[in-house]
Amino acid sequence: MRGYAVTGTDTTPPVITEILAGDALTLVAGARSLPPHRGESVAPSTLWRWYKKGVKTPDGRRVHLEMARVGNKWCTSKAALARFIASSTPGIPADNTPEPKQRTAKQRQSAADRAGRALAAQGA
């Protein structure tokens, strides 16, 4: 079967399923769907950069916008944009699990001091 790629439905990326379901956004349409920044619309090249280079999150991960090539155009979906925004926003975990709160150095030291006093009181 020349020209056809055979893939299982379980390995098809979600963005392709969304595009085929009618949620396709070109780079221009995807950029226009985002709120303007400093009075200017988001440029389509910004979406391309998010796809190619991604953005670095505060925890050091690199998050990329999902896209798929349809003919000679690159497309994404509203759901892919939503996943990208959620993944790159600090404090919003992609899998909706709450992030553990990080204690400050002073909080850790106070907890260690309390534990030491508790152990000393028990005779350990």
N, C-alpha and C positions, 0 to 999 in steps of 0.2 A: 504494500500500500504506500506508494510514493506520495510524499507531501503531507501525510497525516501522522500526527504524533498520537500514540496510544498511551493513555495514562489511566490509572485507576482513579475512581472518584474519591477514594480516601486520601490520595496524595495531591489532589488538586488544591492549590492555594486558595484561601477564602476570597481574595480579591478577584480571582478569575470567576468564581461562582457568582459573586456579586455583580460583576460586569455583565455576565451572561444573563443574569436575572433582570437586567435593565437599569442598573445603578451605575452605569459607566459615566465617568467624568474625564474629559480631556484635561490637559494641564491648564489651559485657559479657564475652563469652567470650574475646575477644582480651586484655582487661585481666586476666582471671583466669589466662590462660596465662603471664603474665609474673611473675617473682619479686617478692615483696613488697618494699617499700622502707620502712625504718624501722618494720617490724612491720605496716605497713598495706598492703593490696592496692592495686594500681595502679587508679586511677579510670577508668571509661570516658571521662570528659571529657578525660583526658590523651591518649588515642588520638585523639580529635577535634581537640585542639589540635595534635598532631603532624601531622595531616592538613592542617589549615587554615594554621597558622603555621610548622610545621616546627621544626627545631632547628638552631642555628648550630654549625658545626664549627670547630675551631681554625684551619683555613686560610681561614675566611670564607665557605665555601659554606653554603647552607641546604638541608637534607635534609628531605623530606616523606614521611610514611607513605602508601603507596598504599591507596586505598579505592575502592569502587564502590557505587553505590546500587542496591539490589535491592528493587523495590517501594517500600515506605515505610521500609526499613531500610538503614543503611549497613553494609557488610561489608568485611572485609579477609581476609587469609589468613596462615597460619603462615609461608609463604615470603616474603610481603610484610613481615611483622614481622622476619624474619631479614635481609632486604635492608636494611631501615631501620636495624636495630641495627648491622649491619656498616658501613653507609655513615656512620653518625654516630659510630662508635668511632674515636678517633685510633689510627693505626698499623695499621689494617685497611683497606686500599684496597678499594673496591667491586669492582674488576675483578681483584682478586688479584695485581696487579703490585706488586713491592716498591717502597716509597718510597725515593727517594735519600736518603742520610744527609746531613744538613746539618752543615757544618763550622763550628766556632766562629770568632770573629774572630781569636783567637790562632793557630788552626790555619791559617787563610787567610794570615795574615801570615808565619808560619814557612815555608809553601810558597812564597810570593812571595820571601822572602829566599833560600831554597835555589835557586830558579830564577835569581835575580839573580847569585848566586855561581857557578852553573854557566855562565851566559852570560859572566861576567867571565873565568872560567878558559878559555873557548874563544876569548877575544879579541874578543868581540862588543861 
